[in-house]
Amino acid sequence: MLKQRLIAYISVVFLLFTVSACQTAGSSAGAGGPKVQNKLHLDPQMSWPVEWNKVQGKKGYFWVCGQNSGYVSVWDDQTMEKVAHIDFWKYEKDLMIKAGKTIDKKTEDWIQKNVRPHHGWVVPGAKYFYVSNNSKKSDAFWVVDTKTFKIVARFNTGGKGPLHGAFSPTEDLAIWGNVKDKKKGVITFIDTKNHKVLDVVKTTGVQTRDINITHDGKRVFVGNQGWDKKKGIKGSIDVFDIKSRKMIATIKEAQGLKGMSMSKDGKTIVAAGRRLGKVYFIDVDKMKLRATVDTGGQPSNISFHPTQPKVYVGLYKSNEYVVIDLNTAKILTRIPGGKQANALYFPVGRDDIAYGANEKDTFISVIDTKNDKLIKEMDTPLGSHNIRYRPDGKIGFASCKRSNEAVFFDVDKMEVIKTVEVGFGNNGVRWVPKAE
């Protein structure tokens, strides 16, 4: 009897150890949810999860893309000093010289017009940093080593202007769009371990922009931004099965798109129909339109409240932020913004305050998100666009795309601390941990 009890006890201990080991190897999206890949997931735009809890207390840098000046600069998040300057124009020029091409004025001009580092993206694991290209004539895409700050790879995506994409939560895969290509719409499947293109698949539209991958890593929702009423190009949302890379649904009611984001629970996609003044709510499981909200004002980009069922949408034309109930799809209120109100950005760990980027104004809107009221207009250089934060939520960094400057700011004091030169047309910003 004692021997049987001992065997039973050992079996239970072994079972508990096995479960514990599995939980350490990866996380799940709730009980019975999908297994998240055992790599640091940190990119906060269109990808899930964002594991800020794993980088608390770690040293890191703000990376910002100076699109029109052809470089990415890297800034220490504590000293606010520049630690690296990554020159993409020089990199492309050196490649051409190695290939035997003469660099004349025409070639120089082509490089400056078509090598445009637009947004940076933190590849899961944070060892590499993808840089997308805002070009109508080039599909170049770059890979930067986050330890050496060197460009280590370059490939072509198969679609001009590969601006936006998303990383799979379950495998070494990224899926990218081609927002500058007015002749076709494609999504590019990228192997993020070897940094190689796996496949290029056509969509029903043109100029694919925002990409949302489901939490189980099985499906991808693709927003086609292209819009031409005379040609019948309506810019719908396509859904693909990732394993087969086949289209399985098209949500035709959602048209004239700009921004598109998935709710934190993975159940709803909200898409901005900028050209029609509408915001669309998509049921992820059913792959069907759930509701349409008439907002007017050219809806642009989407943000979700961290703890409440509220959606915030920047309205470009009416210069405000509209707040919509995520569950009922009813407009709750409107908050004044600046010219070309773009999107709200919540500091890490905060649900009571957000900072709103205004793309054609000289201030950032500071919003009380408990009461949804404007509490301050924080002065900045012209054209605030992308805002990211240190993991402790204390310091923010904002790009200002209509200038050659960006700003560090104190989140609690709502004040700019330092203005730095980062190149003209600076767009995408990311916080990246120091590589070990």
C-alpha positions as CSV (number, residue, x, y, z in Angstrom):
1,M,0.0,0.0,0.0
2,L,2.8,2.4,1.0
3,K,4.7,1.5,-2.3
4,Q,1.5,2.3,-4.3
5,R,1.1,5.7,-2.6
6,L,4.8,6.5,-3.2
7,I,4.5,5.6,-6.9
8,A,1.3,7.8,-7.1
9,Y,3.1,10.7,-5.4
10,I,6.1,10.5,-7.7
11,S,3.7,10.4,-10.7
12,V,2.0,13.6,-9.5
13,V,5.3,15.4,-8.9
14,F,6.5,14.4,-12.4
15,L,3.2,15.7,-14.0
16,L,3.5,19.0,-12.2
17,F,7.1,19.4,-13.2
18,T,6.2,18.7,-16.9
19,V,3.3,21.2,-16.8
20,S,5.6,23.8,-15.2
21,A,8.3,23.2,-17.8
22,C,5.8,23.7,-20.6
23,Q,4.5,26.9,-19.2
24,T,8.0,28.2,-18.9
25,A,8.7,27.4,-22.6
26,G,5.8,29.5,-23.8
27,S,2.7,31.3,-22.8
28,S,-0.9,30.8,-23.8
29,A,-3.7,33.2,-24.6
30,G,-5.9,32.1,-21.8
31,A,-6.9,28.6,-20.7
32,G,-6.6,26.3,-23.7
33,G,-5.4,29.2,-25.9
34,P,-2.8,29.1,-28.5
35,K,0.8,28.5,-27.6
36,V,2.9,31.6,-28.0
37,Q,6.4,31.2,-29.4
38,N,9.1,31.2,-26.8
39,K,10.7,34.5,-28.0
40,L,10.4,38.0,-26.7
41,H,7.5,39.6,-28.6
42,L,7.7,43.4,-28.3
43,D,6.5,45.1,-31.5
44,P,3.5,47.2,-30.4
45,Q,2.0,47.8,-33.9
46,M,-0.4,45.2,-35.4
47,S,1.4,42.3,-33.7
48,W,0.3,40.3,-30.6
49,P,1.4,39.7,-27.8
50,V,3.5,42.7,-26.5
51,E,5.5,41.4,-23.6
52,W,6.5,44.6,-21.7
53,N,6.6,42.5,-18.4
54,K,9.7,40.7,-19.7
55,V,11.7,43.9,-20.2
56,Q,11.0,45.8,-17.0
57,G,14.3,47.2,-15.6
58,K,16.2,46.5,-18.8
59,K,18.3,49.1,-20.6
60,G,17.2,50.0,-24.1
61,Y,17.1,52.4,-27.0
62,F,14.6,54.4,-29.0
63,W,15.1,53.7,-32.8
64,V,13.6,56.3,-35.2
65,C,13.5,56.3,-39.0
66,G,14.5,59.5,-40.7
67,Q,12.7,58.6,-43.9
68,N,13.6,61.5,-46.2
69,S,17.1,61.7,-44.9
70,G,17.9,58.0,-45.5
71,Y,18.9,56.9,-42.0
72,V,17.9,55.4,-38.7
73,S,19.2,56.9,-35.5
74,V,19.3,55.1,-32.1
75,W,18.9,57.0,-28.8
76,D,19.8,55.9,-25.3
77,D,16.5,55.9,-23.3
78,Q,18.3,57.1,-20.1
79,T,20.9,59.7,-21.2
80,M,18.9,60.7,-24.3
81,E,22.1,60.7,-26.3
82,K,22.6,59.3,-29.8
83,V,24.4,56.0,-29.9
84,A,24.2,54.9,-33.5
85,H,23.6,56.3,-37.0
86,I,22.6,53.7,-39.6
87,D,23.0,55.1,-43.2
88,F,20.8,53.3,-45.7
89,W,21.8,55.5,-48.6
90,K,25.4,54.6,-48.1
91,Y,24.5,50.9,-47.8
92,E,22.6,50.9,-51.1
93,K,25.3,52.9,-52.8
94,D,28.0,50.4,-51.6
95,L,25.9,47.5,-52.9
96,M,25.7,49.1,-56.3
97,I,29.4,49.8,-56.4
98,K,30.2,46.2,-55.5
99,A,27.9,45.2,-58.4
100,G,30.0,47.3,-60.8
101,K,27.5,50.2,-61.2
102,T,28.8,53.7,-61.7
103,I,27.2,56.1,-59.2
104,D,26.3,59.2,-61.2
105,K,23.9,62.0,-60.3
106,K,20.9,60.2,-61.7
107,T,21.7,57.1,-59.5
108,E,22.2,59.3,-56.5
109,D,18.8,60.9,-57.1
110,W,17.2,57.5,-57.5
111,I,18.6,56.3,-54.2
112,Q,17.4,59.4,-52.3
113,K,13.9,59.1,-53.8
114,N,13.5,55.4,-53.3
115,V,15.6,54.4,-50.3
116,R,13.2,55.7,-47.6
117,P,13.4,53.9,-44.2
118,H,9.9,54.5,-43.1
119,H,9.1,52.3,-40.1
120,G,11.1,49.9,-37.9
121,W,9.8,46.7,-36.5
122,V,11.1,44.6,-33.6
123,V,11.5,41.0,-34.8
124,P,10.5,38.5,-32.1
125,G,13.5,37.8,-30.0
126,A,14.6,41.4,-30.4
127,K,17.9,40.4,-32.0
128,Y,16.9,41.9,-35.3
129,F,15.1,45.1,-36.5
130,Y,13.2,45.2,-39.8
131,V,13.1,48.5,-41.6
132,S,10.3,49.0,-44.2
133,N,10.6,51.2,-47.3
134,N,8.3,54.0,-48.3
135,S,8.9,53.9,-52.1
136,K,6.6,53.8,-55.1
137,K,9.3,52.2,-57.2
138,S,11.2,49.9,-54.8
139,D,10.3,46.8,-52.8
140,A,13.6,46.8,-50.8
141,F,13.5,45.7,-47.2
142,W,16.3,45.7,-44.7
143,V,17.4,43.7,-41.6
144,V,19.5,45.4,-38.9
145,D,21.4,43.6,-36.1
146,T,20.3,45.2,-32.8
147,K,23.7,44.5,-31.1
148,T,26.0,45.9,-33.8
149,F,23.6,48.4,-35.3
150,K,24.7,47.1,-38.8
151,I,22.5,46.3,-41.8
152,V,23.0,42.5,-42.1
153,A,20.6,41.6,-44.8
154,R,18.4,43.0,-47.6
155,F,15.7,41.4,-49.7
156,N,12.9,42.3,-52.1
157,T,9.3,41.7,-50.9
158,G,7.6,41.5,-54.3
159,G,5.4,44.6,-53.8
160,K,6.4,48.3,-54.0
161,G,6.3,50.3,-50.7
162,P,6.4,47.5,-48.1
163,L,5.4,49.7,-45.2
164,H,3.3,47.7,-42.7
165,G,3.2,44.1,-41.5
166,A,2.8,41.8,-38.6
167,F,4.6,39.0,-36.8
168,S,3.1,35.6,-36.1
169,P,2.7,34.8,-32.4
170,T,3.4,31.1,-33.0
171,E,6.1,30.7,-35.6
172,D,9.1,32.4,-37.3
173,L,6.9,34.3,-39.8
174,A,6.0,37.8,-40.7
175,I,3.4,38.9,-43.3
176,W,3.9,42.2,-45.1
177,G,1.9,44.5,-47.4
178,N,2.7,46.8,-50.3
179,V,0.9,50.1,-49.7
180,K,2.6,52.1,-52.4
181,D,1.9,49.8,-55.2
182,K,-1.2,51.1,-57.1
183,K,-1.1,48.3,-59.7
184,K,-1.4,45.3,-57.5
185,G,-2.1,44.1,-53.9
186,V,0.1,41.4,-52.4
187,I,1.1,40.0,-49.1
188,T,4.6,38.7,-48.6
189,F,5.3,35.8,-46.3
190,I,8.8,36.2,-44.6
191,D,10.9,33.7,-42.8
192,T,12.0,35.7,-39.8
193,K,14.7,33.2,-38.8
194,N,16.5,33.3,-42.1
195,H,15.2,36.7,-43.3
196,K,14.0,35.3,-46.6
197,V,10.8,35.6,-48.6
198,L,8.8,32.4,-48.6
199,D,5.9,33.4,-50.9
200,V,4.1,36.4,-52.4
201,V,0.3,36.1,-52.6
202,K,-2.2,38.3,-54.4
203,T,-5.1,40.0,-52.7
204,T,-8.4,41.2,-54.2
205,G,-7.3,44.9,-54.1
206,V,-4.3,47.1,-54.4
207,Q,-2.0,48.8,-51.9
208,T,-2.2,46.4,-49.0
209,R,-1.6,48.2,-45.8
210,D,-2.4,46.9,-42.3
211,I,-2.0,43.2,-41.4
212,N,-3.6,41.5,-38.4
213,I,-2.8,37.9,-37.5
214,T,-5.1,35.9,-35.2
215,H,-3.9,34.9,-31.8
216,D,-3.7,31.3,-32.8
217,G,-1.5,32.2,-35.7
218,K,-3.8,30.5,-38.2
219,R,-5.4,33.4,-40.2
220,V,-4.4,36.8,-41.4
221,F,-6.7,39.8,-42.1
222,V,-5.4,42.1,-44.8
223,G,-6.6,45.7,-45.4
224,N,-6.4,46.8,-49.1
225,Q,-6.0,50.6,-48.9
226,G,-6.3,51.3,-52.7
227,W,-9.4,53.2,-53.7
228,D,-10.6,54.3,-57.1
229,K,-14.3,54.7,-57.5
230,K,-14.2,55.0,-61.3
231,K,-12.2,51.8,-61.7
232,G,-14.3,50.0,-59.1
233,I,-11.4,49.5,-56.7
234,K,-13.0,49.5,-53.3
235,G,-10.3,48.4,-50.9
236,S,-11.9,45.6,-48.9
237,I,-10.5,43.3,-46.2
238,D,-9.2,39.9,-47.3
239,V,-8.7,36.9,-45.0
240,F,-6.1,34.2,-45.7
241,D,-5.4,30.8,-44.1
242,I,-1.7,31.1,-43.2
243,K,-0.8,27.4,-43.6
244,S,-2.2,27.0,-47.1
245,R,-1.8,30.7,-48.0
246,K,-5.2,30.6,-49.6
247,M,-7.8,33.3,-49.4
248,I,-10.8,32.1,-47.3
249,A,-13.0,35.2,-47.1
250,T,-13.4,38.8,-48.2
251,I,-15.3,41.4,-46.2
252,K,-16.6,43.6,-49.1
253,E,-18.6,46.0,-46.9
254,A,-15.4,47.4,-45.4
255,Q,-14.1,49.9,-48.0
256,G,-11.9,52.9,-48.5
257,L,-9.5,51.7,-45.7
258,K,-6.7,53.3,-43.8
259,G,-5.8,52.0,-40.3
260,M,-6.8,48.5,-39.0
261,S,-6.2,46.9,-35.6
262,M,-7.2,43.9,-33.6
263,S,-8.6,44.1,-30.1
264,K,-6.5,42.9,-27.2
265,D,-8.7,39.8,-26.8
266,G,-8.4,38.9,-30.5
267,K,-12.1,38.9,-31.1
268,T,-12.7,42.1,-33.0
269,I,-10.9,44.0,-35.8
270,V,-11.7,47.7,-36.1
271,A,-10.9,49.2,-39.5
272,A,-11.0,52.9,-40.5
273,G,-12.8,53.6,-43.8
274,R,-11.1,57.0,-44.2
275,R,-12.6,57.8,-47.6
276,L,-16.1,57.1,-46.6
277,G,-16.1,58.5,-43.1
278,K,-17.0,55.1,-41.5
279,V,-15.4,52.8,-39.0
280,Y,-16.0,49.0,-39.4
281,F,-16.2,46.4,-36.6
282,I,-15.3,42.9,-37.8
283,D,-16.1,39.7,-36.0
284,V,-12.8,37.7,-36.2
285,D,-14.2,34.2,-35.7
286,K,-17.1,34.7,-38.1
287,M,-14.9,36.8,-40.5
288,K,-17.9,39.0,-41.1
289,L,-18.9,42.6,-40.6
290,R,-20.5,43.2,-37.1
291,A,-21.2,46.9,-37.3
292,T,-20.6,50.1,-39.2
293,V,-20.2,53.4,-37.4
294,D,-20.6,56.7,-39.2
295,T,-18.0,59.0,-37.8
296,G,-17.3,61.4,-40.6
297,G,-14.0,63.3,-40.5
298,Q,-11.8,60.9,-42.3
299,P,-11.0,58.2,-39.7
300,S,-7.3,57.3,-39.7
301,N,-5.7,55.0,-37.1
302,I,-7.1,52.9,-34.3
303,S,-6.2,52.5,-30.6
304,F,-7.8,50.4,-27.9
305,H,-8.1,51.3,-24.2
306,P,-5.9,49.0,-22.2
307,T,-8.6,48.0,-19.6
308,Q,-11.9,49.3,-20.8
309,P,-14.0,48.3,-23.9
310,K,-13.3,51.6,-25.7
311,V,-11.9,52.3,-29.2
312,Y,-10.2,55.6,-30.1
313,V,-10.0,56.7,-33.7
314,G,-8.1,59.7,-35.0
315,L,-10.2,61.8,-37.4
316,Y,-7.9,63.5,-40.0
317,K,-10.4,66.0,-41.4
318,S,-12.4,67.1,-38.3
319,N,-9.2,67.3,-36.1
320,E,-10.5,65.2,-33.2
321,Y,-10.5,61.8,-31.7
322,V,-13.8,59.8,-31.6
323,V,-14.4,57.3,-28.8
324,I,-16.5,54.2,-29.6
325,D,-17.8,51.5,-27.3
326,L,-16.1,48.3,-28.4
327,N,-19.1,46.1,-27.4
328,T,-22.0,48.2,-28.7
329,A,-20.2,50.0,-31.5
330,K,-21.9,53.3,-30.4
331,I,-20.1,56.6,-30.3
332,L,-19.5,57.7,-26.7
333,T,-17.9,61.1,-27.2
334,R,-15.5,63.2,-29.3
335,I,-12.2,64.7,-28.0
336,P,-10.6,67.8,-29.6
337,G,-7.3,67.1,-31.3
338,G,-4.9,69.0,-33.6
339,K,-4.8,69.2,-37.3
340,Q,-4.8,65.7,-38.9
341,A,-5.4,63.9,-35.6
342,N,-3.8,60.5,-36.2
343,A,-3.8,58.1,-33.2
344,L,-3.7,57.9,-29.4
345,Y,-0.7,56.1,-27.7
346,F,-1.0,54.8,-24.2
347,P,2.1,54.8,-22.0
348,V,3.2,51.3,-20.8
349,G,1.2,50.3,-17.7
350,R,-1.1,53.3,-17.8
351,D,-4.8,53.3,-18.6
352,D,-5.6,56.8,-17.4
353,I,-3.7,58.9,-19.9
354,A,-2.8,58.8,-23.6
355,Y,-0.9,61.0,-26.0
356,G,-2.4,61.9,-29.3
357,A,-0.3,62.5,-32.4
358,N,-1.4,65.3,-34.7
359,E,0.2,65.0,-38.1
360,K,-0.2,68.6,-39.3
361,D,0.1,70.5,-36.0
362,T,2.7,71.7,-33.5
363,F,1.5,69.9,-30.4
364,I,0.6,66.5,-29.0
365,S,-2.8,66.2,-27.4
366,V,-2.7,64.8,-23.8
367,I,-6.0,63.0,-23.0
368,D,-7.5,61.9,-19.7
369,T,-8.8,58.5,-20.8
370,K,-10.9,57.9,-17.7
371,N,-13.1,60.9,-18.5
372,D,-12.1,61.2,-22.2
373,K,-11.2,64.8,-21.9
374,L,-8.4,66.9,-23.3
375,I,-6.1,68.1,-20.5
376,K,-3.2,69.6,-22.3
377,E,-1.6,70.5,-25.6
378,M,2.1,69.7,-25.4
379,D,4.2,71.8,-27.8
380,T,6.3,69.8,-30.3
381,P,7.9,70.3,-33.7
382,L,5.5,70.1,-36.7
383,G,3.8,66.8,-37.5
384,S,3.8,64.4,-34.5
385,H,3.3,60.9,-35.9
386,N,4.5,57.9,-33.9
387,I,4.9,57.8,-30.1
388,R,6.6,55.0,-28.1
389,Y,7.5,54.6,-24.4
390,R,10.2,53.2,-22.2
391,P,9.0,50.0,-20.5
392,D,8.5,51.8,-17.1
393,G,6.1,54.2,-18.8
394,K,7.9,57.3,-17.5
395,I,9.6,58.6,-20.7
396,G,8.1,58.9,-24.2
397,F,9.6,59.5,-27.6
398,A,7.7,61.1,-30.4
399,S,8.6,61.5,-34.1
400,C,7.6,64.7,-35.9
401,K,7.4,63.9,-39.6
402,R,7.1,67.4,-41.0
403,S,10.4,68.4,-39.4
404,N,13.8,66.9,-38.9
405,E,13.3,66.6,-35.1
406,A,11.8,64.3,-32.5
407,V,11.2,64.8,-28.8
408,F,11.8,63.0,-25.5
409,F,9.0,63.8,-23.0
410,D,8.2,63.2,-19.3
411,V,4.9,61.3,-19.2
412,D,3.9,62.4,-15.7
413,K,4.8,66.1,-16.1
414,M,3.4,66.1,-19.7
415,E,6.5,68.2,-20.8
416,V,9.1,67.9,-23.5
417,I,12.5,67.2,-22.0
418,K,14.7,67.3,-25.0
419,T,14.4,67.9,-28.8
420,V,16.8,65.9,-31.0
421,E,17.7,65.9,-34.7
422,V,16.6,62.6,-36.4
423,G,16.3,63.4,-40.1
424,F,13.4,64.8,-42.2
425,G,10.2,62.9,-42.6
426,N,10.9,60.9,-39.4
427,N,8.1,58.4,-39.0
428,G,8.3,55.1,-37.1
429,V,9.6,54.8,-33.6
430,R,10.3,51.7,-31.5
431,W,11.8,50.9,-28.1
432,V,14.3,48.1,-28.4
433,P,16.1,46.4,-25.4
434,K,19.9,46.5,-25.4
435,A,21.1,43.3,-27.1
436,E,23.0,40.9,-24.8
